[in-house]
Amino acid sequence: MANDKQLIGSVGIAGAVGALAGAALRGHRGVRAGLGAAAVGALGLAAGEVVARVRQRPGEIPALPQRIAVSGALTAPLGWAAGKLTGAGPVAVGTVAGAAAGALGVRPQKVALGPVVGAAVGGAYARRYGREAPAAAVAAASVVSFRVLSALVFREPQVSLVAEAAPAERLPFVVPLAARSRYVGTGYVRELAATLGGSYTAAAPDVGIVASLDALAGPRFDPAGVDPLVREFYEHTSRFTLDITPEWRLWVRPGYLLYRNFVARPLGQANVPMNQRETQRGMRSRIDTITPAGGGEVSVRGWIRSYADTDDPIYVGIYTTYRHEGQGYVSVGFPLPGSSFTATLQPSGRPGGGLALSSRAADGSTQPGHYLTYVDAETEELTTVGVHGFGEELDVYTRDGELRADHAFSVFGIPFLVLRYRMSRKP
């Protein structure tokens, strides 16, 4: 169970959400009805939160029924506001609410299911009440119906709690470096050096994203079999320039455009080119490092890629390696405000001396995967969830003496992006 402070905070938030939902659902019947419903909503959702938190075991997130109730309660005042401001009918309100819930589900099947369920719920309200159907109730019912149905249809969890308020040493597969501001940007490693201390080097010469490929040795990967050019790229990345060709699946483009404009650019992180025209602007690649104040080996390697004409960030990744049960892994941390998204990849040999890295374990290992981590600014403790369904495969190889890489991404087994790289030594 969460500690007392966390419990009080979560129960208080649930009570506030319940009060707003109750007022939105019954406020149209008058002030007295709205206040009474607010009190009932606050007590009901707070009580449910207490039960969910008490029953919550280590490594679990709160029970699904409470999560569904909270999502419905959050939607009710939004639906009320939408009805007041736009005058939209129940079908429109339900469709939009269902579409929003489906989009938050990420899985393409859920994205498609959301508006269908919302339209059906809105249609049912329209037949019963006509255009006078309360928008708050339509929106809340649409979201709750979608979440119940999706829970029955899609059984495997999308996220799972890995650790709560844990020390970083317990989670070697997580890169526990967060951004201290709302913007990450190309100056992140410099700002991190000011926080951690140590010697900062911008665009460090002749340095790689890993110190040695030998650190990744294991049952499925023998570094001795790697092509020398592939090894050189990993151990001396700064010697190379990169050309990139993005291949987006058509179905994901509209969603990515929204994400890019409203999330990636304001964050200064994960702003992947949309098309070949954008890549013709050129890409700048550099590795910034931090060396401990007392000297010694590099402690932080930040690979920063940006557009050559503006230096706007494409992405900022912190690369680390570690060993677990005789196998080496690569972890790439993408700093976010107060948090970090980590991709931990398992290496394997590729025919012809190439190297493959995968977020899906081929031997039952629990280490590879994607992890979203909140970093407590005061205690530096980590609360981490595993993000299931997101897949990543990186294939680095040589062809006709040229170094290439294919970086493929998928969500729940459905491919949505391949980044094709050509790497050349700098003059």
C-alpha positions as CSV (number, residue, x, y, z in Angstrom):
1,M,0.0,0.0,0.0
2,A,1.2,3.5,-0.7
3,N,2.5,5.5,2.3
4,D,0.0,7.7,4.2
5,K,1.0,10.9,2.5
6,Q,0.4,9.4,-1.0
7,L,-2.8,7.8,0.2
8,I,-4.2,11.1,1.5
9,G,-3.2,12.9,-1.6
10,S,-4.8,10.3,-4.0
11,V,-8.0,10.1,-1.9
12,G,-8.3,13.9,-1.9
13,I,-7.8,14.1,-5.7
14,A,-10.4,11.4,-6.2
15,G,-12.9,13.2,-3.9
16,A,-12.4,16.4,-5.8
17,V,-12.9,14.7,-9.2
18,G,-16.0,12.9,-7.8
19,A,-17.5,16.2,-6.6
20,L,-17.0,17.9,-10.0
21,A,-18.5,14.9,-11.8
22,G,-21.6,14.9,-9.5
23,A,-22.2,18.6,-10.0
24,A,-21.8,18.3,-13.7
25,L,-24.2,15.3,-13.9
26,R,-27.0,16.7,-11.8
27,G,-26.4,20.5,-11.9
28,H,-29.0,21.0,-14.6
29,R,-31.7,20.0,-12.1
30,G,-30.9,22.9,-9.8
31,V,-28.4,24.1,-7.2
32,R,-29.6,21.8,-4.5
33,A,-29.5,18.7,-6.7
34,G,-26.0,19.7,-8.0
35,L,-24.7,20.1,-4.4
36,G,-26.2,16.8,-3.3
37,A,-24.7,15.0,-6.3
38,A,-21.3,16.6,-5.7
39,A,-21.3,15.3,-2.1
40,V,-22.3,11.8,-3.2
41,G,-19.7,11.8,-6.0
42,A,-16.9,13.0,-3.7
43,L,-17.7,10.3,-1.0
44,G,-18.2,7.6,-3.6
45,L,-15.0,8.1,-5.6
46,A,-12.9,8.8,-2.4
47,A,-14.2,5.6,-0.8
48,G,-13.4,3.6,-4.0
49,E,-9.9,5.1,-4.0
50,V,-9.3,4.0,-0.4
51,V,-10.4,0.5,-1.2
52,A,-8.3,0.3,-4.3
53,R,-5.2,1.6,-2.6
54,V,-5.6,-0.7,0.4
55,R,-5.9,-3.7,-1.9
56,Q,-3.1,-2.6,-4.2
57,R,-0.1,-4.9,-3.9
58,P,3.5,-4.0,-4.7
59,G,4.1,-4.0,-8.4
60,E,0.5,-3.3,-9.2
61,I,-1.4,-0.2,-10.3
62,P,-4.8,0.6,-8.7
63,A,-7.7,-1.8,-9.6
64,L,-9.3,-1.4,-13.0
65,P,-12.9,-0.6,-11.7
66,Q,-11.6,2.4,-9.8
67,R,-9.5,3.6,-12.8
68,I,-12.6,3.3,-15.0
69,A,-14.7,5.2,-12.5
70,V,-12.2,8.0,-12.3
71,S,-12.0,8.3,-16.1
72,G,-15.7,8.6,-16.3
73,A,-15.8,11.2,-13.6
74,L,-13.1,13.2,-15.2
75,T,-15.1,13.2,-18.5
76,A,-18.4,14.4,-17.0
77,P,-17.4,18.1,-16.5
78,L,-15.7,18.1,-19.8
79,G,-18.8,16.9,-21.5
80,W,-20.9,19.5,-19.6
81,A,-18.6,22.2,-20.8
82,A,-18.7,21.0,-24.4
83,G,-22.5,20.9,-24.4
84,K,-22.7,24.5,-23.0
85,L,-20.1,26.0,-25.3
86,T,-21.0,24.3,-28.5
87,G,-24.6,23.1,-28.2
88,A,-23.5,19.8,-29.7
89,G,-26.0,17.0,-29.6
90,P,-25.6,13.7,-27.8
91,V,-24.3,11.8,-30.8
92,A,-21.5,14.3,-31.4
93,V,-20.6,14.5,-27.7
94,G,-20.5,10.7,-27.4
95,T,-18.5,10.3,-30.5
96,V,-15.9,12.9,-29.5
97,A,-15.6,11.5,-25.9
98,G,-15.3,7.9,-27.2
99,A,-12.7,9.0,-29.8
100,A,-10.6,10.8,-27.1
101,A,-10.8,7.7,-24.8
102,G,-9.8,5.5,-27.8
103,A,-6.8,7.7,-28.7
104,L,-5.6,7.5,-25.1
105,G,-5.6,3.7,-25.4
106,V,-2.9,4.0,-28.1
107,R,-3.6,0.6,-29.5
108,P,-4.8,1.1,-33.1
109,Q,-7.8,-1.2,-32.5
110,K,-8.8,0.9,-29.5
111,V,-8.4,4.1,-31.5
112,A,-10.9,2.7,-34.0
113,L,-13.3,1.3,-31.4
114,G,-13.6,4.5,-29.3
115,P,-15.7,6.7,-31.6
116,V,-17.9,3.7,-32.6
117,V,-18.8,3.0,-28.9
118,G,-19.2,6.8,-28.3
119,A,-21.5,7.2,-31.3
120,A,-23.6,4.2,-30.1
121,V,-24.0,5.6,-26.6
122,G,-24.8,9.0,-27.9
123,G,-27.4,7.5,-30.3
124,A,-29.0,5.7,-27.4
125,Y,-29.3,8.9,-25.4
126,A,-30.7,10.7,-28.4
127,R,-33.4,8.2,-28.9
128,R,-34.4,8.5,-25.2
129,Y,-34.0,12.2,-24.6
130,G,-33.5,13.8,-28.0
131,R,-31.2,16.8,-28.1
132,E,-32.0,17.6,-24.4
133,A,-29.9,14.6,-23.3
134,P,-27.4,15.9,-20.7
135,A,-24.0,16.2,-22.3
136,A,-22.1,15.3,-19.1
137,A,-23.9,12.0,-18.8
138,V,-23.4,11.2,-22.5
139,A,-19.7,11.9,-22.3
140,A,-19.2,9.9,-19.0
141,A,-21.2,7.0,-20.2
142,S,-19.3,6.9,-23.5
143,V,-16.0,6.7,-21.8
144,V,-17.1,4.2,-19.2
145,S,-18.7,2.0,-21.8
146,F,-15.6,2.1,-24.0
147,R,-13.3,1.2,-21.2
148,V,-15.4,-1.7,-20.0
149,L,-15.7,-3.1,-23.5
150,S,-12.0,-2.7,-24.3
151,A,-11.1,-4.3,-21.0
152,L,-13.2,-7.4,-22.0
153,V,-11.8,-7.5,-25.5
154,F,-8.1,-6.6,-25.0
155,R,-7.0,-8.7,-22.0
156,E,-3.3,-8.0,-21.8
157,P,-2.3,-4.9,-19.9
158,Q,-0.9,-1.9,-21.7
159,V,1.1,-0.8,-18.7
160,S,2.3,-2.4,-15.5
161,L,3.8,-1.0,-12.3
162,V,7.4,-2.1,-12.1
163,A,8.5,-0.2,-9.0
164,E,7.2,2.5,-6.7
165,A,9.5,4.9,-4.9
166,A,12.5,2.6,-5.5
167,P,16.2,3.5,-5.4
168,A,17.9,3.7,-8.8
169,E,20.1,0.7,-8.1
170,R,17.1,-1.6,-8.1
171,L,16.3,-0.7,-11.7
172,P,19.4,-1.0,-13.8
173,F,17.3,-1.1,-17.0
174,V,16.1,2.5,-16.3
175,V,18.1,5.6,-17.2
176,P,17.1,7.8,-14.2
177,L,17.8,11.2,-15.7
178,A,14.9,13.7,-16.0
179,A,14.7,17.2,-17.3
180,R,14.5,19.9,-14.7
181,S,12.5,22.2,-16.9
182,R,9.6,21.9,-19.4
183,Y,12.0,22.0,-22.3
184,V,14.7,19.4,-23.0
185,G,16.5,20.7,-26.0
186,T,20.0,20.3,-27.3
187,G,21.5,22.0,-24.1
188,Y,20.2,19.2,-21.8
189,V,23.6,17.6,-21.1
190,R,25.2,20.9,-20.3
191,E,22.4,21.7,-17.9
192,L,22.7,18.2,-16.4
193,A,26.4,18.7,-15.8
194,A,25.6,21.8,-13.8
195,T,23.3,19.7,-11.6
196,L,25.4,16.6,-11.2
197,G,28.8,18.3,-11.2
198,G,31.7,17.1,-13.3
199,S,33.4,18.2,-16.5
200,Y,31.1,18.9,-19.5
201,T,32.4,18.5,-23.0
202,A,30.2,19.6,-25.9
203,A,30.6,17.6,-29.2
204,A,33.3,15.4,-27.6
205,P,35.8,14.3,-30.3
206,D,36.3,10.6,-31.1
207,V,33.7,9.3,-28.6
208,G,31.0,6.6,-29.0
209,I,27.6,6.0,-27.6
210,V,29.2,3.0,-25.8
211,A,32.6,2.8,-24.4
212,S,33.2,-0.8,-25.7
213,L,31.0,-3.2,-27.6
214,D,32.5,-5.9,-25.5
215,A,30.2,-4.7,-22.6
216,L,27.3,-6.2,-24.6
217,A,28.7,-9.8,-24.8
218,G,26.3,-12.6,-23.9
219,P,24.9,-15.9,-25.0
220,R,23.3,-14.4,-28.1
221,F,26.0,-11.9,-29.0
222,D,29.7,-12.4,-29.5
223,P,31.4,-9.0,-30.1
224,A,34.3,-10.7,-31.8
225,G,32.1,-11.5,-34.8
226,V,31.1,-7.9,-35.5
227,D,32.2,-6.1,-38.6
228,P,35.0,-3.6,-37.7
229,L,33.0,-0.8,-39.3
230,V,30.0,-1.6,-37.1
231,R,32.2,-1.7,-34.0
232,E,33.8,1.6,-35.0
233,F,30.5,3.3,-35.3
234,Y,29.4,2.3,-31.8
235,E,32.7,3.0,-30.1
236,H,33.5,6.2,-32.1
237,T,30.1,7.5,-33.2
238,S,31.3,11.1,-33.4
239,R,33.5,10.1,-36.4
240,F,30.4,9.6,-38.5
241,T,27.7,11.7,-40.2
242,L,24.2,10.4,-40.6
243,D,21.6,10.6,-43.4
244,I,18.1,9.6,-42.5
245,T,15.0,8.5,-44.5
246,P,11.8,8.2,-42.5
247,E,9.1,5.8,-43.8
248,W,5.8,6.4,-41.9
249,R,2.8,4.3,-42.4
250,L,0.0,6.3,-43.8
251,W,-2.5,5.5,-40.9
252,V,-0.3,7.1,-38.3
253,R,0.6,10.3,-40.0
254,P,-2.4,12.4,-38.7
255,G,-1.8,11.4,-35.1
256,Y,1.9,12.0,-35.4
257,L,1.3,15.5,-36.8
258,L,-0.8,16.4,-33.7
259,Y,1.8,14.8,-31.4
260,R,4.6,16.7,-33.1
261,N,3.0,20.1,-33.0
262,F,1.5,19.9,-29.5
263,V,4.0,17.6,-27.7
264,A,7.4,17.0,-29.4
265,R,8.2,20.6,-30.4
266,P,7.2,22.2,-27.1
267,L,9.2,19.6,-25.3
268,G,12.3,19.8,-27.5
269,Q,12.4,16.0,-27.6
270,A,11.5,13.1,-30.0
271,N,10.8,15.3,-33.0
272,V,11.4,12.8,-35.8
273,P,11.3,14.1,-39.4
274,M,8.0,13.6,-41.2
275,N,9.3,13.2,-44.7
276,Q,12.3,13.2,-47.0
277,R,11.9,16.9,-47.7
278,E,12.6,17.7,-44.0
279,T,15.6,15.4,-43.9
280,Q,17.1,17.5,-46.8
281,R,17.6,20.2,-44.2
282,G,20.5,18.1,-43.0
283,M,21.0,16.5,-39.6
284,R,23.6,17.5,-37.1
285,S,24.9,14.6,-34.8
286,R,27.0,15.1,-31.8
287,I,27.8,13.4,-28.4
288,D,28.0,15.6,-25.3
289,T,29.7,14.0,-22.3
290,I,30.1,14.4,-18.6
291,T,33.2,13.2,-16.8
292,P,33.3,12.9,-13.0
293,A,35.0,15.8,-11.2
294,G,37.8,13.6,-10.0
295,G,38.5,12.4,-13.5
296,G,38.1,8.9,-14.9
297,E,35.8,7.4,-17.5
298,V,32.9,9.3,-19.0
299,S,29.8,8.9,-16.8
300,V,27.2,10.4,-19.2
301,R,27.0,10.1,-23.0
302,G,24.3,12.1,-24.6
303,W,23.7,11.6,-28.3
304,I,22.0,14.7,-29.6
305,R,20.6,14.9,-33.1
306,S,19.2,18.2,-34.5
307,Y,18.3,19.8,-37.7
308,A,21.4,21.4,-39.3
309,D,19.8,24.7,-40.3
310,T,18.1,25.6,-37.0
311,D,19.7,23.2,-34.4
312,D,16.1,22.3,-33.3
313,P,16.3,19.0,-31.5
314,I,15.3,15.7,-33.2
315,Y,16.0,13.8,-30.1
316,V,18.2,13.8,-27.1
317,G,19.2,10.3,-25.8
318,I,21.4,9.2,-22.9
319,Y,23.2,6.0,-23.6
320,T,24.2,3.5,-21.0
321,T,25.2,-0.2,-20.8
322,Y,24.9,-2.7,-18.0
323,R,25.1,-6.4,-17.4
324,H,22.5,-8.8,-15.9
325,E,23.0,-12.6,-15.5
326,G,25.8,-12.8,-17.9
327,Q,24.2,-10.7,-20.7
328,G,24.9,-7.1,-21.7
329,Y,22.2,-4.6,-22.5
330,V,21.9,-1.1,-24.0
331,S,19.6,1.4,-22.3
332,V,18.7,4.6,-24.0
333,G,17.0,7.2,-21.8
334,F,15.0,10.1,-23.3
335,P,14.7,12.8,-20.6
336,L,11.3,14.4,-20.1
337,P,10.1,17.0,-17.6
338,G,10.4,15.3,-14.2
339,S,10.7,11.9,-15.8
340,S,12.4,9.7,-18.3
341,F,11.4,7.3,-21.0
342,T,13.8,4.4,-21.4
343,A,14.3,1.8,-24.2
344,T,16.3,-1.2,-23.0
345,L,17.5,-3.3,-25.9
346,Q,19.0,-6.8,-26.0
347,P,21.8,-7.4,-28.5
348,S,22.2,-10.3,-30.9
349,G,24.5,-11.1,-33.8
350,R,23.5,-10.6,-37.4
351,P,24.7,-12.5,-40.4
352,G,27.6,-10.7,-42.1
353,G,28.9,-9.1,-38.9
354,G,26.0,-6.8,-38.1
355,L,24.4,-6.1,-34.8
356,A,20.7,-6.3,-34.0
357,L,19.1,-4.7,-30.9
358,S,15.6,-5.5,-29.8
359,S,13.2,-4.4,-27.1
360,R,11.7,-7.9,-27.1
361,A,13.6,-10.6,-25.3
362,A,14.3,-13.7,-27.4
363,D,15.3,-15.9,-24.4
364,G,12.8,-15.0,-21.7
365,S,14.8,-12.2,-20.2
366,T,12.8,-9.7,-18.2
367,Q,15.2,-6.8,-18.9
368,P,14.3,-5.5,-22.5
369,G,11.4,-3.3,-22.9
370,H,10.2,0.3,-22.6
371,Y,9.8,2.0,-19.3
372,L,8.3,5.4,-18.2
373,T,9.8,6.6,-15.0
374,Y,8.9,9.5,-12.6
375,V,12.0,10.8,-10.8
376,D,11.3,12.3,-7.4
377,A,13.3,15.6,-7.4
378,E,14.0,15.5,-3.7
379,T,14.7,11.8,-2.9
380,E,15.7,10.7,-6.5
381,E,13.5,7.6,-6.0
382,L,11.9,6.1,-9.1
383,T,8.4,5.1,-9.8
384,T,8.4,3.1,-13.0
385,V,5.8,1.5,-15.3
386,G,6.5,-0.9,-18.1
387,V,5.0,0.2,-21.4
388,H,3.8,-2.9,-23.2
389,G,2.9,-3.2,-26.8
390,F,5.6,-0.7,-28.0
391,G,8.2,-2.6,-30.0
392,E,11.6,-1.4,-31.3
393,E,14.1,-3.2,-33.6
394,L,17.4,-1.7,-34.6
395,D,19.5,-3.5,-37.3
396,V,23.0,-2.1,-38.0
397,Y,25.0,-3.7,-40.9
398,T,27.3,-3.1,-43.8
399,R,26.3,-3.4,-47.5
400,D,28.8,-2.9,-50.3
401,G,31.2,-1.4,-47.8
402,E,28.7,1.2,-46.6
403,L,27.4,1.3,-43.1
404,R,23.6,1.3,-42.8
405,A,20.9,0.9,-40.1
406,D,17.2,0.1,-40.1
407,H,15.3,1.3,-37.0
408,A,11.7,-0.2,-37.0
409,F,8.9,0.7,-34.5
410,S,5.6,-1.0,-33.9
411,V,2.7,-0.8,-31.6
412,F,1.0,-4.0,-30.5
413,G,2.7,-5.8,-33.4
414,I,1.5,-3.2,-36.0
415,P,4.5,-1.4,-37.8
416,F,4.2,2.3,-38.0
417,L,7.7,3.7,-38.7
418,V,11.0,2.7,-40.1
419,L,14.0,5.0,-40.0
420,R,16.6,4.1,-42.6
421,Y,20.1,5.5,-41.9
422,R,23.3,5.8,-44.0
423,M,26.4,6.5,-41.9
424,S,29.6,7.9,-43.5
425,R,32.9,8.8,-41.9
426,K,33.4,12.6,-41.6
427,P,36.2,14.0,-43.8
